[in-house]
Amino acid sequence: MLVKTYGSTVFGISATTITIEVNLANGINFHLVGLPDNAVKESQQRIRAAFKNNELNFPGKEITINLAPADIRKEGSQFDLPIAIGVLAVSAQITCAELDRFILVGELSLDGTLNPMSGVLPIALQAKKEGYMGVILPKVNAEEAAIVEGIQVFGAANLREVVDHLNEVERMEPIVSPLQNGFDAVFNKSEVDFSEVKGQMNIKRAFEIAAAGGHNVILIGPPGAGKSMLAKRLPTILPPMSMDEALETTKIHSVAGKMKNGNALITQRPFRKPHHTISDVALVGGGGYPQPGEISLAHNGVLFLDELPEYKRTVLEVMRQPLEDRCVTISRAKFSIEYPAGFMLVAAMNPCPCGYYNHPEKECVCGPGIVQRYLNKISGPLLDRIDLHVEVTPVSFQELTSQGLSETSADIRKRVEATRALQRKRYAERKGMHCNAQMSAKDLKKHCAIDTDGHQLLEGAMKRMGLSARAYDRILKVARTIADMDGQATIALNHLAEAIQFRSLDRESWSLPK
């Protein structure tokens, strides 16, 4: 006798449906085939104990289980539930005519409890895409999967509930999709705000430009000037995520096992701040069992690298390709996985090891050549990919003690949203493109035309500052964003001049005392 159930496994951030074929024959053996890893092979012991503790019978016959397609390696313990249900169905302990219309996923404890698992959102999306009626999974993960409309999601606490549901002894109620309930309300609840930042008007201006166009930023200045404080507040002025962005972000965090229990949907833009001791694999993703790295966990949000020169050079250099392509490909001998990495990079650094080079009041104690060697830890190709270079100066005592009110994040965000609305309209026909930072060379030619005076200004800047072709493109993108903030259809001379002044680290004379 042969019975088929259906499970799912996550590959990258997408799910693949797996058919579990259970055959019952004369004998007493148990065979599990189809490239299972050790976690899958050990399911027999978990299932036996779960059956015994739930008064279910494990057949005393030869059981052969095939996980198809057999050429895909099956990893993880999420196949416990579909294998267990297949064994019960083939031994006539479950009589459900619609068994083939459900995707079953979940790890069994020895007492039959269904343990939480990762990656349920892509599994639910794939189940809907393939036309399944419903998904049965651990109760803890049910709200996350229920975000997907058009498919029933049943959350079970243990194996007995699943058996009773399929045998129609006691039916489970499908979880109602929360969708966007409280979406904006959750977004607006932030513990930090730009109104708390005293002074630094030029830095706030740079951050508003960066948020409006999705540009990368590097802050350079002495310790205590407010670099980290400003960076932490950048997400509060970014526009709220759309439902598509929220789903895509949630998929990545679900696959990585970063979803908190009871948190069905990520509604706030991610802010990731890895320590400078991080490895290149942890940053971009990978490992023996590939997982998303920090740059993918920051997708649709902000990646903040504090004390940039303290990161290993190999770690920083692996970001070059993701910064350009907005995705990262993890290649192995037999497969490759692509993770999205559309993040805004915000980096912060001191100007020298002691931190006080060019400080208006404190004297730098670094010896000759040390400042330049310190700055050289950041390669030219990486700096080229950062749109805005911002020098942060210390805040004066008068500004710190000022009782005047600063602009709130909500006020700045309104202007950012208005600018982003112009860009969405401009790129409406381009799927997945929503801000100026994503413009290609073709888009630059179409949307960033400049007049003769602009050409002369940019030519002089390139010769004087030794700018690369990539820096030229970045200046045009930033100028386009500044023009959008002013509501102008064309890039004016003042827009171009402001964009050029944000390339301070390209100046050969930057590391010379002012």
N, C-alpha and C positions, 0 to 999 in steps of 0.2 A: 504494500500500500504506500502511496506517495502523496504528500501534502506540501504545498508551497506557502510560505509566508514571506513578507517583504520588510526588510530593514533598510538602513541607509548609513553611509559613511561620508565624512567630509574630506574633500581633497582641495587644498588651498582654502578658499572661502566659498566653494560651491560643493553641493552634495551630490552623491552618486547613489542611486537605488541599487540595493543588493537583494537578489532572490535567494531565500533560504529553502533549499529542497530537503525534505526529511523523508527518508524511506525506512519502512519497517519490514524486517524479514526474520526468518528462523535463525536462531543463534543467540549469543550473549555478548557480542562485541559492540563497541561504540567507535565509529569512525567519523572524524571531522576533517573535511578536505576543502580545498579552494583557497590556498595560500593564507591560512590564518596565522597570526602571530601568537606569542605565548599567552597574552591576555584573553584571546579568543579561545585558545585550546583549553584554558583553565575553566571555561564556562561550565564544563560537565560537572565539576565538583560543586560549583555554586548552585547549579540547577537541581542536582540531586538533593542537596540539603534544603533548598527552598521548597521542593515538592514534599519532602518528608514533614517539614514544619508547617505546611499548609494542607495536610491530609490529601495530597495528590499522589498518584502512583507513577513511578518511573518504570516504563515497560522493561520487563526482563527478557528482551529479545535483541536481535542485532539491529542497531540504529546507525544509518549512514546519513550524514548531513553534508550537503555540498553548498558552498557559498559562491554563487555565480554573479557576475562572470569570474571564472576561476583564475584569470591572468592578472587580476588586481589584488594587491596585497591588502588583507583585512587587518586593521589595527584597532585596538581599544576594546572595551567591555560592553559597548552599547548593543552588541548582538545577543546578549543574554536573554532578553525578553522575546525577540522573534524566534530564537532557537527553542526556548521553553514552550512557547505557544505552539510551535510546529510539532514538538514531541507530544503535547497534550492532544492536538488535533489528529495526529496520525494514529494515536491510541484511543480515539473516540471519546476522550474526556471533554473535548470541546466540539460542539456541533454548530458551526456558524457558516451559513451559506455565503456571507459577505466578507469572509476572512481575507480574500485577495484584494479588497478595496481599502485596506488599512496599511499604513506604514507603522511599524512597531520598533521602538528604540528604548533602551534602558538597561542599566546594570542592576543585577539582583544581589541583594545581601543574602546571607545564609538563612535568614528568617523570612525571606520573600519580599522585603522592603525594596522599593525602587529608589536607587540613589541618584542624586543630581548629576547631570552630565553637561558637556559643552557642545556648542555647535547646533543647537536645536532650531535656530531661526533659518539658516540655509536649508536644513532638512525639510522644514515646513514649506518653504518657498518651492523647493524642488518637487515635493509631493503634490502641491497645487498645480504646478506646471505640467506634471504627468497625469493629472486627472484622478488622483486618489480621492476617496470620499472623506477620509479622516486620518489623523495621526494620534497614536496612543503613546504617551511618554510619561516620565516622572512628574508628579504633581507640582514639584518645585519649579520646573521649567515650563509649565503650561502657559502662563501669562506671556512669556517671551514668544512662544510659538503662535499664540492666539492673535498676535499683531497681524498675521497674514489673513486677509479676508478671502472668503470663498472656499474655505476648507474647515471641517470640524476638528477641534483639538480637544482631546480627552486627557485629563491629568489623573493618574492613578497613584495612590500611595503605596500599593503593594501588588503582588502577583494575583492574590485572591480577587481583588477588585477587577482586574483585567479579565480573569476567567469568568466571573459572574456577569460582567458586561457582555462578553461575547456569547455566553450561554443564555442571555436575556433573563437571568435570575434577578439581577439588580442593575439597572442601566445607570451609567454615569451621565451627568449632564455636560454638554460641551461648554468649554470656557468661552465667555463673551469677549470679543476683541476690544481692548481699550482704545485702540487707534490713537487719535490725537487728544484724548481727554486730558486736560491740564497741560497741554504741550507748551503753550506760551507762558503759563503761570510758572511752570518749573524753570523755564529758561531765565525768567526775570529774577529768580531768587539766587543772587550771588552774594558772597561774603565780602567781596572787594569792589571798589568803585574808583573811577578816575578822579572823582571829586576829592579823594583823600591825598592826591599828589599835589604837593605845593610847588609852584613855579614850573620850570621845565616846559615852557610853552612850545619851544621849537621841537622838543621830543614828542610832545603830544600831537603836534602837527604831522610829524613823520609817521607816527603810529596810525593816525587817521587816514593818511594816504595809503599806508600799507594795508589797512583793513578794507579800504574802499576798492583796492585793486588786487588784493590777494598777494601782495609782494613780500619777499623775504627781507629781513632787517638784521643788521649787526650794530650793536651798541658798544662803544669804546669810551672808557672814562675811568676815573679813580674810584677806589672802593667807597661805598657809602653815598654815591651820587644819585642812586635811585634806579639803577639799571634793572635789577631783579623786580623791584616794586612795580615798575612800568610794564615789564614783560608779563607779569601775572595778571595784569588788568586788561591785556589785549583781547582775550576772549569775550570780555564784557561789552566790547564795541563792535564785535563781528555780528553780521545779520543772523537771525535765528535759522536753524537748519530746516530745510524742506523735509517732507516726509521721506522722499527718496534718499536724501543724504542721511537722515536718521536711521533708516533701514540698513543702508550700506555700512554705516559706522557700527551699528549694533551687530551686524553679521561678523565683522572682524573681531570685535570684542567677545562675541559668543564663541567663535572658533578658538580664540586664545584662552577661554575659560576665565575672562575678566568680568563677567556679568555678576552683579551682586544679587543674592536671592531676593525675589520680589521686585526687581528692577526689570520691567518688560522692555523698555525702549530707552535708548540713550538720546536725550533731548538737548543736552548741552554740548557745545563743541568741545572735543577733547583738548586737554592741556597736559602734555607729557614733558617731564623734566628728568631725564635720566642722569645719573651721576657720572662724573668724568672718568670713572674707572670701568665703564661699560665696554664690553667687547664688540667687535664688528658684527658678529653673528647676532648678538642680542639687539643691536641697533637696527639692522636691516632685515633680520629674520633668518630662519634656517634651522640647523640642528639635525640630529639623526632622525627625529620625527618632526618635520618642518612645522614651525609655528611663526605667526606674524611677529615682526620686530617692532621696536618703538616707533619707527617712521610710519608703519602701517597703523599702529594703534593711535597715532596722531592724525590719521586721515580725516579730512574735513575740519581739522582743528589746528592747533599750534604745537610745534616741537621747540622747546626752549633748551638751548645748550648754554649753560652758565659756565664761566671760566673756560672759554673755548680753547685757548692754547694748552690747557692741561689734559685735553683728550689726546689719546694716542693718534698719531698721524694716519695710521692705517684705518682707524675708525672714521675719521673725518673724510678721507678720500673715497670711501665706499658710498658716500652720499651724493657724489657727483652725478651719476646716472639717474637716481631717483629724483633729484631736484629738476632735471631736465624733462624726464619722461613721465613723472608723476605716478610711477609704478616701479616695482622691483621684481625681478625674476630670479627665483631660487632654482638652480639647475643641479640635477643629480645624474648619475650614469643612465638610469632607466626612466626618468621623468623630470619634468620641470613644473614649477608652480609660480603663478604670478599673483602678487598681492598689490592692491592699490596703495599709493603713497602720495596722495594729493594734500600735502600739509604746508602750512606757512612756517618757515624757519625763522626763529628769533634767536640770535646768538649774542652773548655778552662777554666782554673781556676787559682786563686792565691794560693800560698802554705799555706797561713794563712789569718785571717781576715784583718790584716794590710797590707798584701801583700809582706812583705820584709823578710820573713823567709829564711835563707841561702843566703841572698843577699850579694854580695862581698863587697859592700861599705856602705849600709844603715843598721841600726840596727833594728831588729824586736822588737816591743813593746808588743807583746802578752804574757800573763802570762803563768805559767806552766800548761801543759795539754790542753791548748786552741788549739794549732796547731793540736794535734792528734784528738781532738773532731771535729775540722773543716774538717779534711780529712775523718773522719768517716761518714760524711754526704753522701759520695759516697760509696755505698755498695760494698762489695766484688764481689757478683754475677754480678753487672753491669760492674765493672772494668775488670772482667774475659772476658767479651764479647768485650772488646776493644783491638785490636791487638797491636797497637803501643803506648807506653807511652813515651812521649818526654819531657825532661826538657829544658825549654827555659831560656837562660841567657841573661842579658842586653847586648845591642850592645855598643861597646867601641866608644869613640869620634873619634878615628882614622878611624874606619870602617864607621861611619856616614858621615864623611867629605871626605871619599875617592872618587876620581873621576873615579876609575876603573869601567869598564862595567861589569855588572852581566849577567848571562844567561837569555835569554828571555823565556817567557812561551812557545813560539813556538818551541824553541830548546829542552826544556825539554819534551814537548808533543810528539815530534818525537820519542824520546826514549821510552816513555810510550806506544805509539801506536805500536811500534815494539814488545814490551813485550806482550801487549795484543793480538797481532796477533798470537804469539806462543800459548797463552792460548786458543784462539778461535779454533785453529787447534787441540789442545789437547782434548778439550771438544766438538768437532764438532758433536759427536753423542748424546750429552746430550742437549735436548731441554731446552732453557731458562738459560743455564749455560754458562758463558762467562769469568769468572775470578777466580783466586785462592781462594778468600775469600768465594766462594760458595761451596768449596769442602766438601763432606761428609766424614764420617769415612772410607768408602770403598775406596773413592778417595785418601785419605791420605795414606792408605796402598799401593795403586798402584803407586802413583806418588811422594811420599815423603819418600822413603826408605833412610836410613842413615847407614853409616858403623860403625865399632866397636868404633872408636875414637869419632864419633859423638854421639853414645849411651852413652859413658862415660861422655862426656861433658854435655849432656843434663841431665843425671842422677845427676851429681854433682850440676847443676844449680837448679834442682827441689828440691833437699834436702836443699841446702843452702838458697834458696829464698822462700821455702814453696809453690811451684806452684801447682795449681790444674790440673786435667786431661784436663779441657777445655783450660787452659793456655798452656799446652803441645801441644794441637792441633793447637792453634793459632801460637805458635812459628814455628811449622812445615810449616804452610801455608805461613808465612812471609818469612821463609828461602827458600821455593820453589819460591817465587816471586823474591827474591834477586838472586837466581841461574838463573832464566829466564832472568833477566836484564843483567847477565853476559854471557848469551847464553850457559849455561851449562845444560846438560841433567840430571846430578845428583847433589844432595846437598852436597857441600863441607863443611869442618870444619869452614872456614871463614864465609860462608853464615849463618851457624847455630849460630856462636858466635855473629854476628851482630844482628840477630833476637832476641837472648837472652837479649842483652843489651837494647833492647826496651821494657823490662818489668820492668822498674825502680820502678813503684808503687807497685810491688809485693814484693819488698825488705822490710823486717821487719825493717831495719835500716834507711829507707829513711827519716823518720821524725826526726832523730837525727842529730844534727849539724855536718857538715862535717869538 
